[in-house]
Amino acid sequence: MADPNIQLRWDKAICKWWCKQFDRWLVKHVLRPILFILPPGIVTAISTKGAVANELRTSYPSVFSEGVGANALNWLTASSIIVLICTGLYIWGMRAAYALIESHSKPDKSLSERDYLAILKAIDIIVSAKSTRMCGKAKASTEDAQLCAKTVFREITQPESQIPLLIHGIHTVFESVISEEVTWRIGLLKIEGGKPIDWYAFFPGESPPRTSPRALGAPSSTVSKCIETKAMVIVEDIQQELGKRNKQSRRFVKGNTQPNDQGSQLCYPIIHSATGEVEYVITIAGDRARCMLERYRTIFDYVLQRFALRLSIEHALLIMKEKSQ
């Protein structure tokens, strides 16, 4: 499975490359100890042990008996305390530099263990509702001598209630995983003939969508771009997008958006395998500009795939249920 972390900026990518080099066996166990320990060890030995300095003068008289080499050697032997402080700072500085590179190599946002648990919990709530319904029907069937298969199918398959639960689950995950400081509004648009026709579900219930499906059918809307490309579309700043003069490059329709409204918009297509067409579009709106960034795409895709699969299943059940009636 691909790593659902965000795309790294060029500076973070360089730091990550360096960290990989540092973790190689030769660098980690040979070069790093030499670089960290050998220089300060040699300087400290020269400074604190006169025998080492004398040996250098004897062995390399042309370097340490006169000129710059002699002055440097004399200063080292006469400044032991300063040398000890400097060598300590050298070791600390090297470790701090490595820690800084390692820290900067990490992505701004990645899925933690807590985030994965939040996704599982949201899905468990949805599965739990279906399990309760099926177990209740199974218990009732023990008291019924004969069961009608058609009736059982209609009673245990309730996509019309499961789909809104899935939208609620997406809201729960975005609030927990992406940001608790953003007010999220999640909607599900029904698509027919490549056009949005109805808001099938939305959450929270007290904040219904302000823009009609007809208005969202405009070619410049985020929804239409999502349907056209059959891919996720992210608008980082809705006001900045509305400020584009070229409507062909614009990916957001004004609708009932007010001039002081801030936020980001994401649309995700649900493509049904039976038709190959976009059957639904998940719309996600956050009330802060740049609360959803393009470089977070892999995280959004990973999260929404978990729900897209279940939405496709419920849609298939919905079609079969309608046909059975």
Secondary structure by P-SEA (a helix, b strand, c coil): cccccccccaaaaaaaaaaaaaacccccccaaaaaaccaaaaaaaaaccaaaaaaaaaaccccccccaaaaaaaaaaacaaaaaaaaaaaaaaaaaaaaaaaaaacccccccaaaaaaaaaaaaaaaaaaaaaaaaaaaaaaacccccaaaaaaaaccaaaaaaaaaaaaaaaaacccccccccccbbbbbccccccccccccccccccccccccccccccaaaaaaaacbbbbbccaaaaaacccccccccccccccccccbbbbbbbbcccccccccbbbbbbbcccccccccaaaaaaaaaaaaaaaaaaaaaaaaaaaaac
